[in-house]
Amino acid sequence: MKEFGTAVILAGGKSTRMGFDKQFLWIKERRLIDSIRKKLAREFDEIIVVTNKTQYYLGFTDKIIEDKIPNKGPLSGIHAGLVEASSKFVYFIACDMPNINLGYIRFMKGKLKHRDAVACITKYGQWIEPFNAFYSREMIGDIERHLMEDRRSVNSLIKKLPICYIQEEEARTFSPHWDMFLNLNTRKDLEDYLESIND
């Protein structure tokens, strides 16, 4: 099995704060998820989209899947992506995160090599950034047990596991304004982002 080769885009969720399904965000006449797929294809052999609306991805050449354990939040999407992935470590990003930093992805890969860790996750102060992160297929059983106990928090899961953490100061050398972790959660977020790329 290849060590690195798969990237997963999580495209589920209810998008209540945005007011419409974020799987269908358009940026400069292109669907955002298509831009994310194109960027990730430069670094990964396999792209997987985890979605609750597979019917909208007919004709996609990438693997389109649904949650194996539904209605359990983002951790359920991570689980589905890991089960379907063809590499040991899998990169995860959300469909509303427009700023893919390939240099940082390669940096995380380097951090994981020769380490006894099942994930590489960035810290923001004392908090974690669960996406723009790598998780290992070795976590599948741990995630299943966590979800079956109706525990959905990524944070509570990883506290029990060997994780390679990247501290905020080091991550900011790649993204001084933290834009590689930007989520477009609300219409205001979207308006601000569109304004920033049109300046």
C-alpha positions in Angstrom: 0.0 0.0 0.0 1.3 3.4 -0.9 2.1 5.7 2.1 0.6 8.9 0.6 -1.7 9.0 -2.4 -5.3 9.7 -1.4 -7.0 13.0 -0.7 -10.6 13.2 0.6 -13.0 16.2 0.2 -15.8 16.2 2.8 -18.9 17.6 1.1 -21.6 16.6 3.6 -23.1 18.8 6.3 -26.3 20.9 6.4 -24.8 24.3 5.5 -27.4 26.0 7.8 -25.3 29.1 8.3 -24.6 29.6 4.6 -28.3 29.2 3.7 -27.6 26.9 0.7 -25.6 23.7 0.2 -21.9 24.5 0.2 -21.2 21.7 -2.2 -22.4 24.0 -4.8 -20.4 27.1 -4.0 -19.2 28.9 -7.2 -16.1 31.0 -7.3 -15.3 32.8 -10.5 -17.6 30.8 -12.7 -16.3 27.5 -11.4 -17.7 25.3 -8.7 -15.4 25.5 -5.7 -15.2 21.7 -5.2 -14.0 21.4 -8.9 -11.2 23.9 -8.2 -10.2 21.9 -5.0 -10.2 18.6 -6.9 -8.0 20.1 -9.7 -5.5 21.4 -7.2 -5.3 18.2 -5.2 -4.8 16.2 -8.3 -1.4 17.8 -8.7 -0.3 16.0 -5.4 -2.5 13.0 -5.1 -3.3 10.0 -7.3 -6.7 9.4 -5.9 -9.4 11.9 -5.0 -12.5 10.8 -3.0 -15.5 13.0 -2.4 -17.7 12.0 0.6 -21.2 13.5 0.1 -24.8 13.0 1.1 -25.8 13.8 -2.5 -24.0 11.4 -4.7 -26.6 12.0 -7.5 -25.1 15.4 -8.1 -21.7 13.9 -9.0 -22.7 11.8 -12.0 -19.9 11.8 -14.6 -17.2 12.6 -12.1 -14.0 10.5 -12.6 -13.2 10.6 -8.9 -14.6 8.2 -6.4 -17.9 9.5 -4.9 -19.0 7.8 -1.7 -21.4 8.3 1.2 -20.9 7.9 5.0 -20.7 4.3 6.2 -22.0 5.3 9.6 -24.5 8.1 8.8 -25.7 11.1 10.8 -22.6 11.3 13.0 -21.0 14.5 11.7 -17.6 15.1 10.2 -15.9 12.2 12.0 -18.2 9.9 10.0 -16.9 11.4 6.8 -13.4 10.9 7.9 -14.2 7.3 8.6 -15.8 6.7 5.2 -12.8 8.3 3.4 -10.3 6.2 5.3 -12.2 3.0 4.6 -12.2 3.7 0.8 -8.7 5.1 0.6 -5.9 3.2 -1.2 -3.0 4.8 0.8 -1.9 4.5 4.4 -2.1 8.2 5.1 -5.1 10.2 3.7 -5.3 14.0 3.4 -8.6 15.6 4.4 -10.1 18.9 3.4 -13.7 20.3 3.5 -15.5 21.5 0.4 -15.7 25.0 1.7 -12.0 25.5 2.2 -10.8 27.3 -0.9 -7.1 27.8 -0.2 -5.1 24.7 -0.9 -1.5 25.0 0.2 0.5 22.3 -1.6 3.7 23.3 0.1 2.2 22.7 3.5 0.7 19.4 2.4 4.2 18.3 1.4 5.5 19.6 4.7 3.0 17.5 6.6 4.0 14.4 4.6 7.6 15.0 5.7 6.6 15.3 9.3 4.8 11.9 9.2 7.7 10.0 7.6 9.5 7.8 10.1 7.1 8.8 13.0 4.9 6.6 15.1 1.9 8.8 14.6 -1.6 8.1 13.1 -2.3 11.7 12.1 -0.8 15.0 11.4 -2.9 17.9 12.7 -2.2 21.6 13.1 -2.8 23.5 16.4 -4.3 27.0 16.6 -3.3 28.0 20.1 -4.8 25.2 22.2 -7.4 24.3 19.6 -6.9 22.0 16.6 -7.6 22.3 12.9 -9.3 19.0 12.0 -9.0 19.6 8.3 -6.1 20.4 6.1 -4.8 17.4 7.9 -3.7 13.8 7.4 -5.2 10.8 9.1 -4.1 7.1 8.9 -6.2 4.1 8.0 -4.9 2.6 11.3 -7.5 4.9 12.9 -10.5 3.1 11.3 -11.2 0.8 14.3 -10.7 3.6 16.8 -13.2 5.9 14.9 -15.8 3.1 14.7 -15.7 2.5 18.4 -15.9 6.2 19.1 -18.9 6.7 16.9 -20.7 3.6 18.2 -20.4 5.2 21.7 -22.2 8.2 20.0 -19.1 10.3 20.5 -18.6 12.6 17.5 -15.7 14.9 18.5 -12.5 14.6 16.5 -10.8 16.3 19.5 -11.9 13.7 22.0 -10.8 10.9 19.7 -7.3 12.1 19.0 -6.5 12.7 22.7 -6.2 8.9 23.0 -3.9 8.4 20.0 -0.3 9.2 18.9 -0.6 12.4 16.9 2.0 14.5 15.2 1.0 18.1 16.0 2.3 21.1 14.1 2.3 24.2 16.3 0.7 27.4 15.1 3.9 29.4 14.9 5.4 26.8 12.5 2.3 26.6 10.4 2.2 30.4 10.0 5.5 30.3 8.1 3.4 28.7 5.3 0.2 30.8 5.9 0.9 34.0 7.9 -2.8 35.0 7.8 -4.1 31.5 8.5 -5.9 31.5 5.1 -5.1 27.9 4.4 -7.6 27.0 7.1 -10.3 29.4 6.0 -13.9 28.0 5.9 -16.6 29.7 4.0 -19.3 29.1 6.6 -21.6 32.1 6.1 -22.6 34.5 3.3 -20.4 37.2 4.9 -17.4 34.8 4.7 -18.1 34.2 1.1 -18.5 37.9 0.3 -15.2 38.7 2.1 -13.4 36.0 0.3 -14.7 37.1 -3.1 -13.7 40.6 -2.3 -10.2 39.5 -1.3 -9.5 37.6 -4.6 -10.9 40.4 -6.7 -8.7 43.1 -5.1 
